Amino acid sequence: MTPTLVFYIIIAFIVISFAVDQFLDWLNAKHFDDPIPKELADVYDAETYRKSQEYKKVNAKFSTLTSSFMLVVTLLFFFLHGFAFIDQIARSISDNEIIVGLIFFGIIMLGSDILTTPFSYYKTFVIEERFDFNKSTPKLFIADKLKGWLMTIIVGGGLLALIIWFYQISGSLFWVYAWIVFAVFALVMNMFYAKLIVPLFNKQTPLEDGSLRDKIEKYAATVGFKLNNIFVIDGSKRSTKANAYFSGFGSEKRITLYDTLINDLDEEEIVAVLAHEVGHYKKNHIIINLISSIILTGFTLWLLGMFISNAVFSEALGVDEPSFHIGLIAFGILYSPISGITGFLMSVLSRKFEYQADNFAKNTYAGDPLITSLKKLSRNNLSNLTPHPLYVKLHYSHPTLLQRYRNLKA
């Protein structure tokens, strides 16, 4: 296979991926004005439904604009040999392959962030503000951005440096060592994410004593779930949208409730949502997802190890001297069909887990308060109640509200 052929295969993958996404978005948009299913008739009144339709349409147009802009920039970058140019800059600074790789990806990520930040800013302070979701400030937006860069430099840069070093000392077998590192990293993040990462962006406080905590602890006791860590996170400083999640396992397991969730739902509904999260733990979804992620990472690294040394990857991107970082770029794009398939399978598994967690909550607590909580959250988030079935299958990690309603009522 010639470098030219590989180059045009890469371009084809980029364009086809864009076209498929746009087609799915178009299919989904055709259902924006569908009538609300009768089971969900109480979610929206006429005015709120009109607002939700407008929100969906504005976001769809903005998404098309953003992705089209990035497609044009990406194609120009490829045809103008942008990777070769950045590689030359990196090599003019150092001849150490690890440093070259870090500079190379650092320039690409910085350039990408500079291009996308105006779009992100507009979405936050114009679109989300227009529909009364945004609670962030420019100062907080910039602070989040700087913290994100710092995390990328420390964590992402550290992992990349390790991978390149493994490649230097072990060649195509680097993937074995990289897999071990990623597995340990995934385990640590699952265990300590709430303690290590969340505090950088949000304030977490233990749920105060009172009737809500009493109800949560009473429920936890009925299902044999030892829960000492119930935290409230200040999600309201960025958005009015609500959420709750479970993290960690063993002694580090904790339930985190957004303050917006506590404000939006009554206590019975909050306990029902928590029962759903406990269901994920009781059904071992946390462990299964962790193991699946580790296996998938190993498979990806194994494939990378098979192809990374092939000079045709680097030559396809205009770089004569084969290098790990250039090969990684080409492989990442060529891997996209496989990642699409694995992503679809993980979404199928995720939706199955959501049904199981809903059933656990229904059987150990109650289904009706979970239904009303889901309806309230959908209304407050101006959620799409009539997505296209194909879009759901390929993009949704959760079943639709209608599917969850029917399952809980069954």
Secondary structure, DSSP 4 states (H G I P E B T S, - for coil): --HHHHHHHHHHHHHHHHHHHHHHHHHHHTTTTPPPPGGGTTT--HHHHHHHHHHHHHHHHHHHHHHHHHHHHHHHHHHTTHHHHHHHHHHHH---HHHHHHHHHHHHHHHHHHHHHHHHHHIIIIIHHHTT-B---HHHHHHHHHHHHHHIIIIIHHHHHHHHHHHHHHGGGHHHHHHHHHHHHHHHHHHHHHHHTHHHH--EEEPPSSHHHHHHHHHHHHTT-----EEEE-GGGTBS---EEEE--GGG-EEEEEHHHHHHS-HHHHHHHHHHHHHHHHTTHHHHHHHHHHHHHHHHHHHHHHHTT-HHHHHHTT-SS--HHHHHHHHHHHTHHHHHHHHHHHHHHHHHHHHHHHHHHHHHT-SHHHHHHHHHHHHHTT--SS--HHHHHHH-SS--HHHHHHHHH-
